[in-house]
């Protein structure tokens, strides 16, 4: 399932969001390896999750058909983007990986995630497959980060209310349209 995307507007940025963007800018500007950068960005994101003054009402609006991606900020040099994903119950992604490091934090509700490992095709079979390695429920305030490779997963809202998560990517999502590098249509554990 693909997302509906809204684009950023500086007029809709809250003071708390501006502070978060500045904190992320400082962490990213250090030029550290992707996994270390993701860790530092996660530390900057965590204190803001759940705060009433982080997002505007419009930035928490869902789409009845699919999860919605609100692009909140894209750094002018393309070094990072900040996105709010809004999920109605049952909405989710396909199995995918990413173009860059990513940090996610749950702002409202909870996100469910299934992580996978790609097994190459065995001799003679010709088909690679995905093996589920972990199921995670990320509650309000949970933060996780990763850097490719090894970032194959799917995410969905498994609770009974709207879920909102913030995603910070090491890429310009306003230009790319999505953080997804590849969607996997392979045999997989459910």
Backbone as CSV, one residue per row, in Angstrom:
resi,resn,N_x,N_y,N_z,CA_x,CA_y,CA_z,C_x,C_y,C_z
1,UNK,0.844,-1.164,0.000,0.000,0.000,0.000,0.896,1.237,0.000
2,UNK,0.634,2.181,-0.867,1.414,3.415,-0.916,0.727,4.488,-0.093
3,UNK,1.474,5.515,0.237,0.969,6.585,1.086,0.428,7.725,0.256
4,UNK,-0.493,8.472,0.853,-0.882,9.771,0.348,0.113,10.764,0.938
5,UNK,0.635,11.681,0.128,1.682,12.587,0.590,1.220,14.027,0.569
6,UNK,1.508,14.754,1.655,1.339,16.203,1.687,2.739,16.809,1.792
7,UNK,2.896,18.025,1.294,4.222,18.648,1.252,4.376,19.696,2.348
8,UNK,5.622,20.055,2.680,5.869,20.950,3.807,5.481,22.397,3.539
9,UNK,5.197,23.087,4.621,4.941,24.517,4.573,5.523,25.130,5.837
10,UNK,6.427,26.075,5.701,7.060,26.704,6.865,6.019,27.368,7.761
11,UNK,4.935,27.855,7.185,3.903,28.520,7.972,3.233,27.552,8.945
12,UNK,3.286,26.255,8.660,2.635,25.266,9.512,3.610,24.641,10.518
13,UNK,4.821,25.146,10.627,5.808,24.560,11.523,5.680,25.168,12.912
14,UNK,5.526,24.326,13.931,5.423,24.800,15.307,6.807,25.160,15.838
15,UNK,6.833,25.913,16.924,8.100,26.253,17.557,8.851,25.011,18.015
16,UNK,8.132,24.035,18.563,8.783,22.792,19.004,9.367,22.050,17.801
17,UNK,8.644,22.043,16.669,9.155,21.383,15.471,10.414,22.084,14.978
18,UNK,10.423,23.418,15.008,11.623,24.152,14.592,12.820,23.786,15.476
19,UNK,12.583,23.611,16.772,13.662,23.218,17.691,14.161,21.808,17.366
20,UNK,13.234,20.896,17.077,13.624,19.539,16.701,14.452,19.552,15.417
21,UNK,14.016,20.306,14.428,14.745,20.396,13.161,16.164,20.909,13.402
22,UNK,16.304,21.908,14.248,17.642,22.447,14.556,18.509,21.395,15.251
23,UNK,17.917,20.634,16.177,18.660,19.564,16.855,19.110,18.484,15.874
24,UNK,18.231,18.112,14.951,18.569,17.091,13.958,19.649,17.633,13.024
25,UNK,19.520,18.875,12.634,20.521,19.503,11.756,21.913,19.420,12.396
26,UNK,21.985,19.713,13.684,23.267,19.669,14.390,23.826,18.247,14.402
27,UNK,22.996,17.247,14.671,23.453,15.852,14.712,23.920,15.380,13.341
28,UNK,23.160,15.703,12.297,23.498,15.265,10.939,24.764,15.961,10.441
29,UNK,24.961,17.217,10.838,26.114,17.986,10.344,27.448,17.445,10.844
30,UNK,27.434,16.555,11.812,28.685,15.984,12.322,29.367,15.076,11.295
31,UNK,28.601,14.609,10.300,29.178,13.784,9.236,29.631,12.411,9.688
32,UNK,28.960,11.847,10.666,29.321,10.538,11.207,28.716,9.415,10.372
33,UNK,29.156,8.170,10.578,28.580,7.047,9.826,27.057,6.967,10.017
34,UNK,26.346,6.378,9.041,24.879,6.349,9.088,24.291,5.754,10.371
35,UNK,24.853,4.653,10.871,24.275,4.046,12.069,24.467,4.937,13.296
36,UNK,25.582,5.614,13.394,25.828,6.528,14.508,24.923,7.755,14.380
37,UNK,24.793,8.260,13.166,23.904,9.404,12.928,22.481,9.053,13.335
38,UNK,21.995,7.876,12.943,20.641,7.456,13.314,20.483,7.428,14.834
39,UNK,21.483,6.922,15.533,21.425,6.875,16.995,21.316,8.288,17.581
40,UNK,22.166,9.203,17.113,22.156,10.578,17.626,20.836,11.284,17.316
41,UNK,20.319,11.077,16.119,19.040,11.687,15.743,17.914,11.131,16.622
42,UNK,17.948,9.846,16.916,16.958,9.247,17.811,16.970,9.896,19.182
43,UNK,18.157,10.200,19.695,18.262,10.899,20.982,17.623,12.281,20.922
44,UNK,17.729,12.943,19.784,17.139,14.277,19.628,15.617,14.204,19.502
45,UNK,15.121,13.144,18.874,13.686,13.000,18.645,12.921,12.626,19.920
46,UNK,13.464,11.739,20.705,12.738,11.141,21.839,12.040,12.142,22.759
47,UNK,12.679,13.238,23.182,12.017,14.136,24.133,10.790,14.859,23.578
48,UNK,10.614,14.864,22.267,9.508,15.595,21.652,8.261,14.732,21.444
49,UNK,8.426,13.423,21.489,7.311,12.532,21.169,6.188,12.664,22.197
50,UNK,4.977,12.755,21.678,3.794,12.877,22.528,3.471,14.298,22.947
51,UNK,4.328,15.262,22.648,4.088,16.655,23.040,2.957,17.246,22.212
52,UNK,2.024,17.907,22.881,0.864,18.486,22.193,1.232,19.592,21.209
53,UNK,2.371,20.247,21.413,2.738,21.381,20.574,3.767,21.042,19.493
54,UNK,3.922,19.746,19.183,4.882,19.350,18.149,4.286,19.451,16.748
55,UNK,3.091,18.902,16.565,2.436,18.874,15.257,1.157,19.696,15.288
56,UNK,0.788,20.224,14.135,-0.502,20.899,14.004,-1.590,19.852,13.764
57,UNK,-2.829,20.245,13.906,-3.936,19.330,13.630,-3.898,18.801,12.211
58,UNK,-3.579,19.663,11.258,-3.522,19.240,9.849,-2.435,18.194,9.624
59,UNK,-1.341,18.264,10.390,-0.242,17.315,10.231,-0.548,15.952,10.842
60,UNK,-1.699,15.847,11.513,-2.139,14.572,12.107,-3.356,14.006,11.389
61,UNK,-3.716,14.603,10.258,-4.889,14.155,9.507,-4.607,12.854,8.762
62,UNK,-5.472,11.854,8.928,-5.313,10.598,8.187,-5.974,10.672,6.815
63,UNK,-5.798,9.631,6.040,-6.475,9.434,4.760,-7.301,8.170,4.912
64,UNK,-8.573,8.175,4.522,-9.398,6.983,4.723,-8.973,5.779,3.884
65,UNK,-8.183,5.998,2.833,-7.814,4.922,1.918,-6.466,4.270,2.235
66,UNK,-5.497,5.060,2.715,-4.135,4.559,2.932,-3.460,5.447,3.962
67,UNK,-2.361,4.974,4.497,-1.663,5.824,5.457,-1.211,7.099,4.770
68,UNK,-1.105,8.167,5.537,-0.745,9.467,4.963,0.647,9.874,5.416
69,UNK,1.420,10.385,4.475,2.757,10.902,4.730,2.715,12.420,4.635
70,UNK,2.940,13.091,5.763,3.041,14.551,5.782,4.526,14.899,5.839
71,UNK,5.066,15.460,4.753,6.461,15.896,4.762,6.506,17.204,5.547
72,UNK,7.191,17.178,6.690,7.240,18.318,7.591,8.430,19.222,7.324
73,UNK,9.538,18.621,6.890,10.740,19.406,6.606,11.655,18.592,5.703
74,UNK,12.257,19.269,4.746,13.327,18.687,3.933,14.468,19.693,3.941
75,UNK,15.609,19.259,4.462,16.770,20.144,4.546,17.192,20.556,3.138
76,UNK,17.544,21.826,2.962,17.839,22.349,1.623,19.007,21.638,0.944
77,UNK,19.945,21.087,1.727,21.060,20.368,1.114,20.762,18.883,0.900
78,UNK,19.543,18.443,1.196,19.140,17.050,0.981,19.624,16.081,2.036
79,UNK,20.230,16.572,3.114,20.844,15.688,4.104,19.853,14.974,5.016
80,UNK,18.649,15.515,5.186,17.635,14.822,5.973,16.253,15.390,5.695
81,UNK,15.258,14.581,6.030,13.848,14.978,5.937,13.135,14.481,7.173
82,UNK,12.090,15.200,7.546,11.271,14.819,8.683,9.840,14.663,8.183
83,UNK,9.245,13.514,8.482,7.934,13.150,7.956,7.064,12.651,9.095
84,UNK,5.783,13.011,9.076,4.809,12.414,9.993,3.998,11.410,9.176
85,UNK,3.931,10.172,9.654,3.072,9.164,9.035,1.858,8.990,9.925
86,UNK,0.677,9.060,9.313,-0.580,8.958,10.048,-1.319,7.737,9.532
87,UNK,-1.673,6.862,10.472,-2.247,5.561,10.139,-3.598,5.380,10.806
88,UNK,-4.602,5.029,10.043,-5.859,4.567,10.626,-5.685,3.097,10.995
89,UNK,-6.549,2.558,11.866,-6.422,1.143,12.235,-6.363,0.238,10.994
90,UNK,-5.383,-0.658,10.986,-5.231,-1.626,9.897,-4.415,-1.147,8.714
91,UNK,-4.171,0.143,8.585,-3.370,0.634,7.465,-1.905,0.298,7.681
92,UNK,-1.202,0.008,6.585,0.196,-0.354,6.711,0.933,-0.295,5.394
93,UNK,2.184,-0.661,5.453,3.061,-0.641,4.289,3.190,-2.042,3.715
94,UNK,3.759,-2.108,2.553,4.214,-3.383,2.002,5.570,-3.694,2.642
95,UNK,6.111,-4.858,2.368,7.453,-5.202,2.838,8.435,-4.397,1.982
96,UNK,9.340,-3.668,2.647,10.227,-2.753,1.925,11.522,-2.527,2.682
97,UNK,12.475,-1.879,2.007,13.670,-1.365,2.659,13.809,0.105,2.273
98,UNK,14.902,0.736,2.683,15.001,2.189,2.584,16.223,2.666,1.816
99,UNK,16.141,3.917,1.354,17.224,4.542,0.601,18.324,5.076,1.499
100,UNK,18.060,5.199,2.802,19.020,5.842,3.706,18.768,5.389,5.136
101,UNK,19.590,5.916,6.059,19.320,5.682,7.471,17.957,6.270,7.804
102,UNK,17.358,5.749,8.867,16.028,6.212,9.268,15.893,6.101,10.778
103,UNK,15.190,7.049,11.356,14.814,7.012,12.770,13.312,7.182,12.828
104,UNK,12.654,6.344,13.610,11.211,6.474,13.792,10.904,6.643,15.269
105,UNK,9.868,7.413,15.535,9.397,7.595,16.901,7.888,7.669,16.909
106,UNK,7.264,6.985,17.841,5.801,6.964,17.918,5.332,8.173,18.724
107,UNK,4.513,8.992,18.080,3.997,10.229,18.669,2.605,10.029,19.274
108,UNK,1.848,9.117,18.693,0.477,8.848,19.156,0.137,7.410,18.794
109,UNK,-0.537,6.698,19.693,-0.938,5.323,19.413,0.241,4.378,19.472
110,UNK,0.234,3.396,18.569,1.357,2.462,18.491,1.510,1.945,17.074
111,UNK,2.733,1.604,16.745,3.062,1.028,15.441,3.502,-0.409,15.643
112,UNK,3.028,-1.268,14.768,3.479,-2.658,14.760,4.450,-2.818,13.600
113,UNK,5.437,-3.669,13.811,6.473,-3.841,12.801,6.900,-5.304,12.755
114,UNK,7.070,-5.798,11.549,7.670,-7.122,11.348,8.935,-6.910,10.543
115,UNK,10.047,-7.397,11.083,11.358,-7.270,10.432,11.709,-8.579,9.746
116,UNK,12.426,-8.467,8.628,12.759,-9.630,7.804,14.243,-9.680,7.479
117,UNK,14.670,-10.876,7.141,16.006,-11.122,6.597,15.805,-11.760,5.233
118,UNK,16.568,-11.323,4.255,16.485,-11.849,2.902,17.394,-13.059,2.780
119,UNK,16.813,-14.193,2.405,17.599,-15.399,2.147,17.774,-15.526,0.644
120,UNK,18.991,-15.640,0.169,19.205,-15.757,-1.277,18.627,-17.069,-1.805
121,UNK,18.431,-17.101,-3.079,17.912,-18.311,-3.731,18.877,-19.466,-3.510
122,UNK,18.327,-20.609,-3.196,19.155,-21.813,-3.068,19.435,-22.358,-4.459
123,UNK,20.530,-23.037,-4.590,20.899,-23.611,-5.887,19.756,-24.473,-6.412
124,UNK,19.339,-24.189,-7.610,18.287,-24.964,-8.245,16.887,-24.424,-8.028
125,UNK,16.638,-23.685,-6.945,15.273,-23.203,-6.699,14.993,-21.903,-7.433
126,UNK,16.014,-21.038,-7.539,15.865,-19.803,-8.298,15.064,-18.714,-7.611
127,UNK,14.555,-18.925,-6.386,13.735,-17.923,-5.730,14.291,-17.581,-4.352
128,UNK,14.567,-16.307,-4.144,14.938,-15.840,-2.808,13.672,-15.778,-1.976
129,UNK,13.832,-15.711,-0.660,12.654,-15.576,0.201,13.001,-14.753,1.427
130,UNK,11.967,-14.264,2.078,12.122,-13.475,3.286,11.750,-14.313,4.500
131,UNK,12.521,-14.169,5.565,12.245,-14.855,6.817,12.019,-13.787,7.879
132,UNK,10.886,-13.865,8.563,10.611,-12.922,9.647,11.601,-13.170,10.777
133,UNK,12.208,-12.104,11.270,13.194,-12.227,12.343,12.702,-11.661,13.659
134,UNK,11.726,-10.754,13.591,11.278,-10.117,14.820,9.956,-9.408,14.591
135,UNK,9.059,-9.518,15.569,7.827,-8.733,15.602,7.949,-7.759,16.760
136,UNK,7.659,-6.488,16.492,7.832,-5.442,17.488,6.553,-4.615,17.558
137,UNK,6.145,-4.275,18.776,5.091,-3.299,18.984,5.760,-2.077,19.596
138,UNK,5.694,-0.968,18.869,6.315,0.275,19.311,5.243,1.185,19.895
139,UNK,5.206,1.356,21.225,4.199,2.199,21.857,4.581,3.676,21.802
140,UNK,3.713,4.522,22.286,3.971,5.951,22.391,5.340,6.184,23.024
141,UNK,6.159,6.995,22.369,7.474,7.332,22.886,8.602,6.423,22.423
142,UNK,8.266,5.287,21.810,9.310,4.367,21.343,10.073,4.993,20.181
143,UNK,11.385,4.798,20.185,12.256,5.296,19.125,13.113,4.138,18.641
144,UNK,13.253,4.006,17.337,14.203,3.034,16.800,14.852,3.641,15.562
145,UNK,16.041,3.164,15.284,16.769,3.671,14.137,17.512,2.546,13.453
146,UNK,17.806,2.729,12.179,18.543,1.724,11.430,19.204,2.369,10.229
147,UNK,20.108,1.616,9.657,20.781,2.047,8.434,20.909,0.827,7.527
148,UNK,20.642,0.991,6.238,20.797,-0.132,5.316,22.240,-0.616,5.290
149,UNK,22.478,-1.847,4.934,21.503,-2.876,4.566,20.917,-3.547,5.818
150,UNK,19.978,-4.431,5.605,19.379,-5.161,6.704,18.203,-4.455,7.326
151,UNK,17.547,-3.590,6.577,16.433,-2.811,7.110,15.101,-3.186,6.461
152,UNK,14.906,-4.449,6.159,13.675,-4.903,5.495,12.597,-5.093,6.554
153,UNK,11.442,-4.461,6.321,10.341,-4.586,7.279,9.020,-4.169,6.639
154,UNK,7.958,-4.399,7.390,6.660,-3.801,7.082,6.119,-3.239,8.372
155,UNK,5.298,-2.199,8.272,4.798,-1.475,9.428,3.297,-1.282,9.255
156,UNK,2.555,-1.349,10.364,1.115,-1.126,10.304,0.603,-0.634,11.648
157,UNK,-0.598,-0.055,11.601,-1.288,0.358,12.811,-2.128,-0.826,13.268
158,UNK,-1.740,-1.442,14.368,-2.467,-2.582,14.914,-3.349,-2.222,16.085
159,UNK,-3.490,-0.925,16.383,-4.351,-0.520,17.499,-5.707,-0.057,16.967
160,UNK,-6.574,0.348,17.866,-7.955,0.702,17.504,-8.174,2.185,17.260
161,UNK,-7.123,2.961,17.245,-7.248,4.399,17.063,-6.176,4.866,16.071
162,UNK,-6.186,6.148,15.760,-5.189,6.723,14.862,-3.812,6.605,15.501
163,UNK,-2.822,6.252,14.706,-1.425,6.238,15.138,-0.662,7.270,14.314
164,UNK,0.244,7.977,14.976,1.081,8.968,14.305,2.521,8.684,14.699
165,UNK,3.381,8.586,13.695,4.804,8.389,13.969,5.616,9.399,13.182
166,UNK,6.742,9.797,13.767,7.661,10.696,13.085,8.811,9.870,12.542
167,UNK,9.171,10.144,11.303,10.257,9.440,10.627,11.241,10.484,10.133
168,UNK,12.494,10.275,10.474,13.548,11.176,10.018,14.481,10.342,9.151
169,UNK,14.640,10.770,7.903,15.419,10.032,6.916,16.651,10.823,6.517
170,UNK,17.710,10.140,6.189,18.924,10.780,5.696,18.864,10.999,4.200
171,UNK,17.758,11.541,3.716,17.549,11.793,2.287,16.458,12.853,2.141
172,UNK,16.344,13.424,0.961,15.334,14.450,0.678,14.046,13.785,0.183
173,UNK,13.147,13.508,1.096,11.894,12.820,0.767,10.973,13.718,-0.058
174,UNK,11.092,15.042,0.079,10.259,15.926,-0.750,10.621,15.781,-2.221
175,UNK,11.860,15.455,-2.498,12.294,15.245,-3.882,12.052,13.811,-4.332
176,UNK,12.370,12.848,-3.452,12.235,11.429,-3.806,10.786,10.944,-3.776
177,UNK,9.960,11.560,-2.931,8.568,11.148,-2.803,8.342,10.056,-1.776
178,UNK,9.382,9.283,-1.484,9.266,8.172,-0.546,10.656,7.789,-0.062
179,UNK,10.697,7.147,1.096,11.968,6.634,1.615,12.218,5.201,1.163
180,UNK,11.261,4.637,0.457,11.341,3.227,0.068,12.321,3.070,-1.090
181,UNK,13.285,2.178,-0.881,14.231,1.851,-1.958,13.660,0.737,-2.815
182,UNK,13.165,-0.316,-2.159,12.667,-1.479,-2.891,11.497,-2.081,-2.117
183,UNK,10.473,-2.504,-2.855,9.356,-3.276,-2.293,9.613,-4.730,-2.636
184,UNK,9.442,-5.606,-1.641,9.732,-7.017,-1.815,8.442,-7.776,-2.077
185,UNK,8.392,-8.417,-3.231,7.275,-9.289,-3.589,7.823,-10.710,-3.701
186,UNK,8.255,-11.227,-2.556,8.878,-12.546,-2.477,8.099,-13.396,-1.493
187,UNK,8.248,-14.702,-1.579,7.663,-15.530,-0.522,8.218,-15.066,0.829
188,UNK,7.309,-14.895,1.812,7.723,-14.396,3.126,6.905,-15.038,4.209
189,UNK,7.491,-15.108,5.395,6.692,-15.477,6.564,5.614,-14.399,6.693
190,UNK,4.417,-14.794,7.054,3.310,-13.838,7.193,3.754,-12.649,7.968
